[in-house]
Amino acid sequence: MGLYVLMISVSGSAIVLRPQISRWFIASEVETTSGIELKDAALQARVAEVYRDYEVVMTVPSTRTGRATYVMLKQDGKEIPHFFDQFSGEDLGPSYPWQVASIEWLTSLHDDLLMGRQGRKINGWGGVIFLIFTFSGLVLWWQGSRRWKDGLLIKRNSSRGFNWQLHNLLGFLSLTLMFAWGLTAIYFAYPEPFDFLIDWIDKDLNDFERPDGFLLLLIDLHFGRFRGLFWANILWIFLGLLPAIMFITGFILWYKRVVRRWMY
């Protein structure tokens, strides 16, 4: 289960910038002042010239100002979609570059374990176990009313090792995020119980208002949605690695307490 959490943590951090990566690497916009717009026969002739080494399967002219022309190419039986600048007459590159394909693969791994709906259901149960980890960790973190502050400090003269102190400190500080990640993972896989509870709270189903603000907040925390705050997205990349760090420090503690004693 620790390896599962490690994979979910790393892949989740990797896809925080998914929208930005699509904007950075898909050149779908054109400068309308870079020349005279090619249309109809002139556009088809220029497309055929630029992609002379390919079979041009389809050309879809832009229907929006500033949008590039979509061109479907074929080579060796493989279809390759590209964007074409109808003003400069130049190729803008693939509409689905490897950078975007890689981030989409990681998204599928994170959301559905590369198994579609079945994988998402497995992730839902993973969320349940993750919450058990979170709350059991909180119980273990509590050292009594006199020593509970030790779980919030890293001290050189502590009787506990640095790894133990780091594990406890990070676990407590990330408690809210851990709860948000675990609960929303369950919601994404099994939304019906949550919708039932929200409908039960809101007796008037015709008022078009749902008391789901808390759930929406948790979803924003899950994905790191901060409406244009790029620095917050970067922060979320590092925060998303907290479960991975917790697994590593927890594994070291388990190895020392269990495996090493058993072996030696």
N, C-alpha and C positions, 0 to 999 in steps of 0.2 A: 504493500500500500504506500510505503514511503517513496518507492520508485515511481508509482503512479502520480503522487503529489508532485514529485520533482519534474516529471514530464509536463503536467498541467501548468505548473508554475512558470517554467521556462518558455513554453509555447505561448502562454498568456501574455507574458512580458513582450515577446517578440512581435505580437500582433497589435499592440497598443497603437502604433502609428500606421495601422492599415489604411485609413482614409488618406493620410498624407502621402504614403508611398504610391498609391494610385495616382494622385495628382502630380507627384514628382516624376514618375517614370512613364506615364501615358500622355503622349503629346497629342492631345485631341483638339487643342485650341490653335487658331491661326491669327496672324496680324492682317486685318482687312486693308491696311494701307501699304502692304508690301508689293502691290502690283495690281493688274487688272484680273478680275475673277474669271477663271476659265469655266465655260459652261458647255453643255451638250457635246457636239462633235469635237470641239477644241479640247474639252476636258478628257474625253475618251481617247483622243489621239495622244495627248500628253501622258496619260496614265499608261497607255500601251508602250510608249517610248521609255518611260522611267522603269517600268517593270518588264523589260523585253525578255528577261531570262525566266519569266514566270508566265503561267497561263492566268489571264485575268478572268476570274469567274463572275465577278459582280462588282459594280461600282454604285455606291449609294451617295448621291450628292447631298451636301449639307442643307438642312432645313432651318438652321438657326444661325444668325450672324455670329461670326467668330468661331464657328464649329468646323472642324476639318472634314474632308470627304472620306468616307469609309470605303475601303477597297478589299475585296476578298481575292486572294491569290492562291494558286495551287502549284506545287512542285513535287515531283515524285509521288504523286497521289496524296499529298498532305496539304490541307488547306491552311493558309497563313493569313490572318487578318491584319491589315495595315491601315494607318491614317495617312492621308495625302493632302498637302497644302495646295488648294486650288488657286491661290493667289501667286505664290512663288513657283509653283510647279515642281515641288520637291517632295520626296518621301519623308515622313515624320517618324517612321519606325513602326514596329508592331503595336497593335492595340491591346495585346496581352503579353507584355514582355516577361522575361524569366523572373524578374524581381517581383512582379505582381503575382505570377504563378506560384512562386515560392511562398509568399505570404498567404495566399489563398489555401495552399496545401497545409500550412501550419494552422490556419483557422479551422479547416476541416478536422485536423488532428485534435485541436483543443476543444472544439464544440462537439464533435461526433465520433472521435477516435477513428476516423476514416471508415466508419461503418454506418453512416446515415442515421436514421431514426433510432435504430437499435443501439448504436453507440451513444446517442444522447441519453437514452434511458439508463445505460450503464453509468454515464456521468452523473445522472441524478442520484443513483445510489452511492456513487463516489462522494457526492456532496453530503449525503447523510453521514458517511464514515468520517469525512473531513470535519463535520460539526462535532462528532464524538471525540475526535482528536482534540479539537479546540477546547471543549468544555472539560474534558478529562485533564488536559494540560493546565487549565485554570485551577482545577482542584489540587493538582500536584504543585502548582506555583505557590499556593497559600501555605505559609509556614507558621501560622498562628498570629495572634494580635500583636505579639512583641517583635516578631522577626519578619513581618510581611514586607517591610521596606527593603529588606535585603534583596528582594526580587526585582527591585527597581534600580539597583546600583551595581556597578562593577568596581570592586575594591581590590587593591593589591594584597592587602593583609587578610583577605577572606579565607575561611577554612574550605571554601568551595573553589574549584578550579575555574579558570577563565571561561572554558567552554560551557560549563554549567551556568555561570552567571549570564553569559551572552544569550544562551538559549532561553532562560527565564525572562530576561529583559525584553528581548525581541518578541517573545510570545505574548507578553502582557501589552506592549505598545501596539501590536498589530491585531489585538483582539477584535476590534470593531470590523476591520477589513476581513479578517478570517471568517467572522460571522456572516458578513455580506457575501463573500465569495461562496461559502457553503450553501447558504439559504437560496441564493439566486440560481446556483447550479441545480438545485432540486426544482425550482420554479420553471426553469427552461425545459426540463425534461417532463415534468408533471404539473402543468399550470392549473389543471382542473380544481384541485383542492383549494388553491389560493383564490381562484375566481369565485368558488362557492362561498368561501369565508367573506370575501369582499361584498358579494351580493347579499349575504346574511346580515352584514353590518348595515348596508344601505338598503333599507326596506323599499324605498321608492325607486324602482328600476326605470322609471320614465323621466327622471330629472336630468339625465345625461351627465351626471356627476358621480364619480366613483371615489370612495375614500381609499385610494391606492397610492397616495403621495409617498408614504414610507417605503412601499415596495419599489416605486419608481426611483427613489433616492438610492436604494440599495443597488438597483440595476446600473445607475450612473456610476456608483462606486466600483461596481464589478468591472465595467469597461473603461473607467477613467474618462468619462465624458465631461468636459469642462468648457465647451462652447468657445473655442478659439484660444484658450490659454495653453500655448504650446509648452511652456515651462512645466505646467502641471502634467501634461502627457509624458514628458521626460521623467518627471518624478515618479509617475505611475509605473514606468518601466522598471525602476529600481525597487519600488514597493512590491511589484508583482513577483519579485525574486525572493521575498521573505519566506514563503513556504518552502522554497528550495533550500534556503539557508537553515531553516528550522529542521528540515529533514537531515541535512548534513551534520549539524550539531547534535541532533537527537540520535542519529546513527552512531556517532562517536561515543556518546554517553551509554547507549545500549551495548555497544561492543565492549566497552571497558567493564560494565557492570555484569554482563551476562556471558558473552562469548569468551572473553579472555579468562574469566574465572573458571569457566567450564573446560577450557582447553588446558589451562595450567594449574 
